Amino acid sequence: MDTLGVVLVAIGVAAGVVYLTVLVIAFVQVFRDREMAWATQLVWLLSILALPVGGTIAWFAVGHRTKEFERALMR
């Protein structure tokens, strides 16, 4: 394997580790959100599993906004 191949594999592995870390963080946030109904949690978990990239991006874009978070934005 040449140098370029090694670099590309390293970049791929690093991207995979970053993605898995973000995925685990999204799962933990969904499980820990006490304000969210269990059915809503189930929908979020299924969307993250069914659409790994899109579901995770959607969670961080709109899903994790709790009332405390929105109050902090309003200040």
C-alpha positions in Angstrom: 0.0 0.0 0.0 1.4 3.4 -0.9 1.4 6.5 1.2 -1.8 7.9 -0.3 -3.6 4.6 0.5 -2.5 4.7 4.1 -3.5 8.4 4.5 -7.0 7.6 3.0 -7.5 4.7 5.3 -6.5 6.8 8.3 -8.9 9.5 7.3 -11.7 6.9 6.9 -11.0 5.4 10.3 -10.9 8.8 11.9 -14.2 9.8 10.3 -15.8 6.5 11.4 -14.6 7.1 15.0 -16.0 10.7 15.0 -19.3 9.5 13.6 -19.7 6.7 16.1 -18.9 9.1 18.9 -21.6 11.5 17.7 -24.1 8.7 17.3 -23.5 7.5 20.9 -23.9 11.0 22.2 -27.2 11.4 20.3 -28.5 8.1 21.8 -27.4 9.1 25.3 -29.1 12.5 25.0 -32.4 10.9 23.8 -32.3 8.4 26.7 -31.5 11.1 29.3 -34.2 13.6 28.2 -36.8 13.3 30.9 -39.1 15.9 29.4 -39.7 13.8 26.3 -42.5 11.2 26.2 -41.4 7.6 25.7 -43.1 7.4 22.3 -41.2 10.5 21.2 -38.0 8.9 22.4 -38.8 5.8 20.5 -39.4 7.8 17.3 -36.1 9.6 17.7 -34.1 6.4 18.4 -35.7 4.7 15.4 -35.0 7.7 13.1 -31.4 7.7 14.3 -31.1 4.0 13.6 -33.0 4.0 10.3 -31.4 7.2 8.9 -28.0 7.2 10.7 -26.6 10.5 9.2 -29.9 12.3 8.7 -31.4 11.2 12.0 -28.3 12.2 13.9 -28.2 15.6 12.2 -31.9 16.2 12.8 -31.5 15.3 16.5 -28.7 17.8 17.0 -30.5 20.4 14.9 -33.9 20.3 16.5 -34.4 17.3 18.8 -32.3 18.2 21.8 -33.8 21.6 22.4 -35.3 21.3 25.8 -37.1 24.1 27.6 -33.9 25.0 29.5 -32.0 25.2 26.2 -34.6 27.5 24.7 -34.7 29.7 27.8 -30.9 30.1 27.5 -31.3 31.1 23.9 -33.9 33.8 24.8 -31.5 35.5 27.3 
